[in-house]
Amino acid sequence: MSNKSPQQPDLDTYKDAVWDFLLEHCDLTERGSFFVKFHTSGRFDFEKRIRARYKYGYHRNDSRTGFDIRQKEKDAELRRKAHLDAKTSKERKHILSREEQKKVYEQMRLERERKERLERMPYLLRVIHRWAMQPLAQKWYNKIIVWIKNRHNLKSQ
């Protein structure tokens, strides 16, 4: 094989041979990416390896996993899909946690306002207000409110 690129009709076959070579010399990352590594003494050596795949159909399996190139591609696709699923799950979880945080902050704000409103009330109303507001407590609460308003009106006259 010379330094020239192959003829146009053979280009797809040549690309497949290069891709096969890369797959045979790569590791898969946890996220499904290909980590390609190989050593070559030069361009001629590299072209010789490609020609072996392109012209003679040479292929080898990964010695560590026992996968051929098709199995590697499938494994990479499955890893990529698992990574994207985990990523989507984390994003959903983060969005939910943000919504939960908003709810908690809103509850804290309402509680703080309630406490401030309670602190501005007269002592007797505060005591009654802190009860469970059962019907009897509510009745007395209303009576005291009316009594305080009447008392306040009398003072202002």
N, C-alpha and C positions, 0 to 999 in steps of 0.2 A: 504494500500500500504506500502510495506516495504522499507527499505533504498536501496534495490537492484534495479537495473535498470530493466525495463520491458523486456519481451522476445523479441528476434530479430524481429519477424514479426510485433509486436506491436510498434516497435520503432518509425516508421514514424508517427503513430497516436499519440504517446506520445509527439513527437517533435511538432506536430501541436497543441496539447493542451498547451504546454509550450508557444509556439508562440502566441496563442490566449490570454493566460493570460497576457503576456507582452503587447500585443496590447491594451487590455482592461484597462491597467494601465499606459498608456503613453499619452503624449501630443505631438502634432506635432509642430516642429519649422517652421519658415518661409521658411527655405531651404529644408523642407521635411524630416528632420531627426526625429527619434523617441526619445523623452525624457521620459525615463521609470522611474516611481516612484511608490513605494508601501511600505506598512508597513506590517511586519509579526512578530509574537511573537516567531517564531522559525521554524525549519525545518519541524516539523510535521504539523504545520499550513500551511506552504507553500505547502507541498505535498498534504494536504487535498484539497486545492484550485485547484491544478493541476488535482487531481483525479476527482473533480466535473466536470471539462471540458472533461477529458479523458474518463471517464466511463459513466457519466450521461448526457453529452452534455450541461452542464450549460454554458450560455453566458449572458453577460450584455451589454447594450448600454452605451455610454458616456453620462453622465447626462447633461453636458454643451452643447455639439454639437448635441446630439441625434444620433450620428453615431454608427453603429455596427463595428465589426472589419474589415469586407470587405470594407466598405465605408472609414474607416480610411486608409487602405492600398492604396485605389484609390486616396484619397486626398493627401496622402504623395507622391505618384508617380507624381501627377499633380504639387504639389509644387516643387518637385525636378526638374521636367522638366522646369517649369517656372524659377527657379533659374538658371539652366544651360543656358537657352535661354538668360536671362538677362546678365549672365556672358559672354557669347559669344558675345553679342551685345556690351558690354563694351570693350572687347578685340578688336573687330573690330574698335570701335570708337577710342581706344587708338592707334591702328596701323595707322588709317587714320590721327589722329592728329600728329603722328610722321612723316608721309609722308608730311603733310602740313608744319610742322616745318622745315623739310629739304628744302622744296621749298622756304619758307620764308627766311631761312638762306642763301640759294643760291642767292636769289634776293638781299638780303642785301649785300652780298659779291660783287656781280656784281655792285651794285649801289656805294659801297664804292670805288671799282676799277675805275669806271667811274669818280667819283668825284676827285680821286687822279690824274687820267690822265688829267682831265680838269684843275686841279690846276697847272700842269706842263706846260700847254700850255701858249703861250704868251697872253697878255691881249686881244688884238684885236681878236684873234682866239677864246678865251673864250667867248667873247660877241657874236660873230657870231654863235658859236657852241650851245649856249644856246637858240638861236631862235628855232622856230619849224621846222627848216630845210625844209622849203617850197622850191619849185624849184628855186626861185630867191635867197633865202638865200644860197642854195646849190651852185648855180653858183658863187656867190661872195666868198663863202667859198673856193671853188676850186681855184679861181683867186688869192686870198690872199695867199693860201698855196704855189702856184707856185711862187708868188712874194717873199715870205719869203725864200723859198729855193734858188731862184736866188740871193737874197740879201746875204744870208748866204754863198753861193758859191763865190760871189764876194769878200766878206771879207776874206775868207780863202785863196784866191790867192795872 
